[in-house]
Amino acid sequence: MTAIHTSTTLGFGQKLGQIMQMAYVVEDIRASMAWWMADARTGPWFLLDHFLGPDQTYRGAPSRADVTIAMAFAGHMQIELIQPLDDHPSVYRDVIAQRGYGFHHVGIACADVDAEIPGYQARGYTVAYRAAVPTGGAVAYLDNGRNQPGMVELIPVTPGMDETFTRFWRASVDWDGSDPVRPFA
């Protein structure tokens, strides 16, 4: 595995090479955001109505699965909600079929996603999904065949990623409940 400089702290408080995100696949993203706001006091949420990642691949083949994504921060941890919008094969549909809606993956902040993949493959993971993301670079979802406790998403740390997620985190600090759902952009 590539050496990771865990002394690098990102603008939203998590360190490079560590878990920065907990993600859940949900049946109804608006109902899920409402629960997180009311019962877990987490918000505001940043919503991307459609994510059709360019050049996305699912288990080595081109993919066209569409999802809605919402992100918010609970302290320095990002919470991501993902709602599949179609029945195309995807890493999200895989987990729903295996065990239903709920926890899906941990996201790890990486300086170089491609350099991290071989270490995971040596431990039995396969690349289940790849896609370019709006914040720069391409994410990789890794599956160990058991999904216990979930998949691993390697998230590229780019200037756009750090700026965007830091902006989301700042909005959560002392959030008073106003403007609870905001556009991702």
C-alpha positions as CSV (number, residue, x, y, z in Angstrom):
1,M,0.0,0.0,0.0
2,T,1.2,3.5,-0.8
3,A,2.4,5.6,2.1
4,I,-0.3,8.1,3.2
5,H,0.5,11.4,4.8
6,T,-2.1,11.4,7.5
7,S,-0.7,14.6,8.9
8,T,-2.5,16.5,6.1
9,T,-5.8,17.8,7.5
10,L,-8.4,18.8,4.9
11,G,-10.4,22.1,5.3
12,F,-13.3,20.2,6.8
13,G,-11.3,18.7,9.5
14,Q,-10.7,15.1,8.4
15,K,-7.2,13.8,7.5
16,L,-5.9,12.5,4.3
17,G,-6.0,8.7,4.3
18,Q,-8.8,8.4,6.8
19,I,-12.5,7.8,6.7
20,M,-14.2,11.1,5.8
21,Q,-17.6,9.8,4.8
22,M,-20.3,7.3,5.8
23,A,-22.8,6.6,3.0
24,Y,-26.3,5.1,3.0
25,V,-28.4,3.9,0.1
26,V,-32.0,5.1,0.7
27,E,-35.4,4.5,-0.9
28,D,-36.6,8.1,-0.5
29,I,-33.9,10.8,-0.3
30,R,-36.2,13.5,0.9
31,A,-37.7,11.4,3.7
32,S,-34.1,10.4,4.6
33,M,-32.9,14.0,4.7
34,A,-35.9,14.9,6.9
35,W,-35.0,12.1,9.4
36,W,-31.4,13.1,9.6
37,M,-32.4,16.8,10.2
38,A,-35.2,16.1,12.7
39,D,-33.7,13.1,14.6
40,A,-30.0,13.3,14.1
41,R,-29.8,17.2,13.9
42,T,-27.7,17.0,10.8
43,G,-27.8,19.6,8.0
44,P,-28.0,21.5,5.8
45,W,-28.1,19.0,3.0
46,F,-26.5,19.6,-0.5
47,L,-28.5,17.8,-3.1
48,L,-27.4,16.6,-6.6
49,D,-30.7,15.6,-8.3
50,H,-29.0,13.4,-10.9
51,F,-25.6,11.9,-11.0
52,L,-24.7,10.1,-14.2
53,G,-20.9,10.0,-13.8
54,P,-19.1,10.4,-17.1
55,D,-17.3,7.3,-18.2
56,Q,-18.7,5.3,-15.3
57,T,-18.0,1.7,-15.2
58,Y,-19.7,-1.0,-13.2
59,R,-17.8,-4.2,-12.7
60,G,-15.7,-3.5,-15.8
61,A,-18.5,-2.6,-18.2
62,P,-20.0,0.8,-19.1
63,S,-22.7,1.9,-16.7
64,R,-25.6,4.3,-17.0
65,A,-27.1,4.0,-13.6
66,D,-28.6,7.3,-12.4
67,V,-28.7,8.3,-8.7
68,T,-29.7,11.3,-6.5
69,I,-27.0,12.2,-4.0
70,A,-27.3,14.4,-0.8
71,M,-24.4,15.3,1.5
72,A,-24.2,16.9,4.9
73,F,-21.8,17.0,7.8
74,A,-22.2,15.6,11.3
75,G,-19.2,17.3,13.0
76,H,-16.3,16.6,10.7
77,M,-17.8,13.4,9.2
78,Q,-19.6,13.7,5.9
79,I,-22.9,11.8,5.6
80,E,-23.9,10.8,2.1
81,L,-27.4,9.6,1.0
82,I,-27.8,7.9,-2.3
83,Q,-31.1,7.0,-4.0
84,P,-31.0,4.9,-7.2
85,L,-33.3,6.4,-9.8
86,D,-33.5,3.5,-12.2
87,D,-33.1,-0.3,-12.3
88,H,-29.7,-0.3,-14.1
89,P,-27.1,-2.6,-12.5
90,S,-25.0,-0.6,-9.9
91,V,-23.1,-1.0,-6.7
92,Y,-26.1,0.5,-5.0
93,R,-28.6,-2.1,-6.4
94,D,-26.1,-4.8,-5.4
95,V,-26.3,-3.9,-1.8
96,I,-30.1,-3.4,-1.8
97,A,-30.5,-6.8,-3.3
98,Q,-28.1,-8.4,-0.8
99,R,-29.3,-6.8,2.4
100,G,-31.7,-4.0,1.7
101,Y,-31.5,-0.2,2.2
102,G,-29.1,1.2,4.8
103,F,-25.4,1.5,5.2
104,H,-23.5,1.2,2.0
105,H,-19.8,2.3,2.2
106,V,-17.1,4.3,4.0
107,G,-15.3,6.9,1.9
108,I,-11.6,7.4,2.4
109,A,-9.8,10.6,1.3
110,C,-6.9,9.6,-1.0
111,A,-4.1,11.6,-2.6
112,D,-3.9,9.1,-5.4
113,V,-6.8,6.7,-5.9
114,D,-5.0,4.6,-8.6
115,A,-2.0,4.1,-6.3
116,E,-4.3,2.8,-3.5
117,I,-6.2,0.2,-5.5
118,P,-3.4,-2.5,-5.7
119,G,-3.2,-2.6,-1.9
120,Y,-6.9,-3.3,-1.6
121,Q,-6.8,-5.9,-4.4
122,A,-4.0,-7.7,-2.5
123,R,-6.5,-8.0,0.4
124,G,-9.2,-9.5,-1.8
125,Y,-11.1,-6.4,-3.0
126,T,-12.1,-5.9,-6.6
127,V,-13.0,-2.6,-8.3
128,A,-16.7,-2.6,-8.5
129,Y,-17.3,0.9,-9.8
130,R,-15.4,3.9,-11.2
131,A,-16.7,7.3,-12.2
132,A,-15.4,10.9,-12.6
133,V,-16.9,13.2,-10.0
134,P,-17.9,16.9,-10.1
135,T,-15.2,17.8,-7.5
136,G,-12.4,16.4,-9.7
137,G,-10.8,13.1,-10.3
138,A,-12.5,9.7,-10.3
139,V,-13.8,7.7,-7.3
140,A,-13.3,3.9,-7.0
141,Y,-15.7,1.7,-5.1
142,L,-14.0,-1.5,-3.8
143,D,-15.9,-4.7,-3.0
144,N,-14.5,-7.6,-0.9
145,G,-17.4,-9.9,-2.0
146,R,-18.9,-9.8,1.5
147,N,-19.8,-6.1,1.9
148,Q,-19.2,-6.5,5.6
149,P,-19.6,-3.9,7.0
150,G,-19.8,-2.2,3.6
151,M,-17.9,-1.2,0.5
152,V,-14.9,1.1,0.5
153,E,-15.0,4.2,-1.7
154,L,-11.6,5.9,-2.5
155,I,-12.3,9.6,-2.9
156,P,-9.7,11.7,-4.7
157,V,-8.5,14.8,-2.7
158,T,-8.4,17.5,-5.3
159,P,-8.6,21.3,-4.8
160,G,-12.2,21.2,-5.9
161,M,-13.1,18.4,-3.5
162,D,-11.5,20.1,-0.5
163,E,-13.1,23.5,-1.4
164,T,-16.6,22.0,-2.0
165,F,-16.6,19.7,1.1
166,T,-15.2,22.5,3.3
167,R,-18.0,24.8,2.1
168,F,-20.5,22.1,3.0
169,W,-18.9,21.6,6.4
170,R,-18.8,25.4,7.2
171,A,-22.5,25.6,6.4
172,S,-23.1,22.9,9.1
173,V,-21.2,24.7,11.8
174,D,-23.9,26.4,14.0
175,W,-26.5,25.6,11.4
176,D,-29.9,27.0,12.7
177,G,-32.2,24.9,10.5
178,S,-32.7,27.5,7.9
179,D,-32.4,26.6,4.2
180,P,-32.2,22.9,4.9
181,V,-31.8,21.6,1.4
182,R,-29.4,23.4,-0.9
183,P,-28.1,22.8,-4.5
184,F,-24.8,20.8,-4.7
185,A,-23.2,23.3,-7.1
